[in-house]
Amino acid sequence: MKGRFQSACLALFIVAGLLIGGAPAIFAADQTRDGIRWFSYDQGLARAKAQQKKVFLHFYTNWCRYCDMMAASTFVDKKVIDTLNQDFVSIRVNSDEVRDVAGKYQVRGVPVSFFLEANGGQIGSRPGFLQPDVFLRLLEFVKAEGYKP
């Protein structure tokens, strides 16, 4: 009886650990925050390639004042939300927590925004806070491929 109870408890702890441990990976993959569908880096790149959409890659930190300002003003603008959700795959990366990705893009300060082709090739980047109207013009420029000769 005691052995069965211990086995049942062990199984319960393993299942609970898998569920709890796996939860951040599952929920971090596709989060809607302020109306924007944000993806993790790997899943966002895979989604962009599958859907042939450009990528908006945004680096931030929890302590960054301008990151908070961008989240509170730019990322709640309805036109920005609609354009990002319709025409881009949006990836949000905390550069303090996901250092390997931040290192790959040589992130030295935040906020910084990168635009990528559907295949992951870099289009360009823009550091700093962007007001909604300025950011929307940048999105439209990238969407229209105005950067191509």
Residue pairs with C-beta under 8 A, 6 or more apart in sequence:
25 40
28 40
29 39
29 40
29 43
30 37
30 38
30 39
30 43
31 37
31 38
31 39
32 38
33 75
33 92
34 71
34 75
34 76
34 81
35 75
35 76
35 78
35 81
35 85
36 75
36 80
36 81
36 84
36 85
36 90
37 84
37 85
37 90
38 90
38 91
38 92
39 47
39 89
39 90
39 91
39 92
40 91
41 57
41 91
41 93
41 98
41 101
44 55
44 57
44 89
44 90
44 91
45 55
45 89
45 91
45 116
45 120
47 53
47 89
48 54
48 55
48 89
48 116
48 118
48 120
49 118
49 119
49 120
51 89
51 118
52 118
53 87
53 88
53 89
53 118
54 87
54 88
54 89
54 115
54 116
54 117
54 118
54 123
54 142
54 143
55 88
55 89
55 90
55 91
55 114
55 115
55 116
55 117
55 118
55 120
56 84
56 88
56 89
56 90
56 91
56 113
56 114
56 115
56 139
57 91
57 93
57 105
57 113
57 114
57 115
57 116
58 90
58 91
58 92
58 93
58 111
58 112
58 113
58 114
59 93
59 94
59 95
59 102
59 105
59 107
59 110
59 111
59 112
59 113
59 114
60 67
60 70
60 71
60 92
60 93
60 94
60 95
60 110
60 111
61 67
61 94
61 95
61 96
61 110
62 94
62 96
63 96
64 110
64 111
66 110
66 111
66 128
66 129
67 110
67 111
69 129
70 111
70 129
70 130
73 131
73 132
74 80
74 129
74 130
74 131
74 132
74 135
75 81
77 132
77 135
77 136
79 132
79 136
80 132
80 135
80 136
80 139
83 136
83 139
83 140
83 143
84 90
84 139
87 139
87 143
88 139
88 143
93 101
93 102
95 101
95 102
95 107
95 110
105 112
105 114
105 122
105 125
109 127
111 127
111 128
111 129
112 125
112 126
112 127
112 128
113 125
113 126
113 127
113 130
114 122
114 123
114 124
114 125
115 122
115 123
115 124
115 125
115 142
116 122
116 123
117 123
123 142
123 147
124 142
124 147
126 138
130 138
141 147
